[in-house]
Amino acid sequence: MHGVSLTGSERAGAAVAEIAGRNLKKVVLELGGSDPFILLSTDDLDSTVDAAVKARLDNTGQACNAAKRFIVTEDLYAPFVEKFTAAVKAGAEGISPLSSVAAADRLQQQVDAAVDQGAHLESAGERNGAFFPTGVLTGVTPDNDVYQQELFGPVAMVFKAASEEEAVQIANDIPFGLGSYVFTTDREQAERVADKIEAGMVFVNGVLLDGAELPFGGIKRSGFGRELGRYGIDEFVNKKLIRVLR
């Protein structure tokens, strides 16, 4: 074996990287994420909410690059939370059970801890085994454990930002850096914010835009290296130099 590419948890990535390091093997790690969805402005809130719900509930929220933290400017916060919460709860009819009962147990522990520490939960119903109802957490503060965690399931967190600068600060204030989403009607602002976000990928005014031809991967505890596209191919290519003197 000359190298290994892993998609998995932080724990699995650390273990694989340790073994690869001892054996001097190339490794690419695509690990967890808690991707921010930053809403700065919109001329169609209903469409933006629809995109936000798709970004959170894709594969029942079990996607490493799903939007998990929704950061909204204060002028849009109240109407967004109202519409988004209603849409997320309504989306419960289209989701499936989580990958295992253990996964649901883990998510339940995180959500319960968040509520115990002061967050507010709006839920579509009751958990049943591996089935976990959709929900929205608001009022999560930096001293709440879930603030720094990934919720791998159909539960979203929504934060209010007083400015563009605070939105970026909240987006970057986590140990993950996989993907991110920016929604704004201002192109210059989109470019400015995208440049400031600490992540391997930024998608502007759209969701579910990754593709086989595009590089996929993150930074920080979301891993390193890239999958897919030319960059993914280059990860395991020996870029050999041959120089001939004549």
C-alpha positions, 0 to 999 in steps of 0.5 A: 500500500502506498497511501490511504484516503479516509472519510470518517470521524476525527477519531478514525482520522487520528488513528489512521494518520498515526499508523500512516505516519509510522509507516511513512505513507501518504494520507488524505483525511476527510473528517467531520464538519460543522459547516456555517450557513451565513445569511447576510442579505436576500431578495427572496427569503422563502427561496433562501429558507428552502436552500437552508433546509435542503442544506441541513436535511440532506441525507437526514442531516448525516453529511459531513458537509451539511450546513449545521450552523445558520448565522443570520444578520439581526435584521433577518434573524426573526423572520428567518427563524420563524420560516426556517423552524416551520420548514425544518419541522415540516421536513420530518415527514421526509427523513429516515432513521439515523445510521444506528441507534448509537448515532441517535443516542449520541445526538440525543445526548448533545441536544439534551445537554444543549437544552440543559445549558440554556438553549431552546429547542423546537422539535418536530416530535419524539425520538423513536429508536434510530429515528430522530425528529427534526429540530432547531436550536436557538440561544446556543452560546459559546459556553454551551458544549454544543457550540463547538460540536458537530450535530450529525443528524437533522438538528440545526443551530441558528445564531444571530450576528450583529454585523458581517464581521461578527458573522465571520467570527462565529463561522470561524470560532470552531475546530472544524473547517470543511465547507461553508455557505454564504448567501448575499445579494452583494457580490463584493461582500460575497467575495470578501466574506468567502476569503475570510472563512476558514474552510476548505470550501465556500459555496455562494448563494447555492447548496449541494453544489459539490461535484466529482470534478471539484476538489473536496476537503477541509482544514483544521480538525476536518482533515487535510488533503483533497478528494475528487477533481484534479487536486484529488488525483494529484494527491496520489500521483508521484510528481517525478522530475526528469531533467536531461542535459544535452 
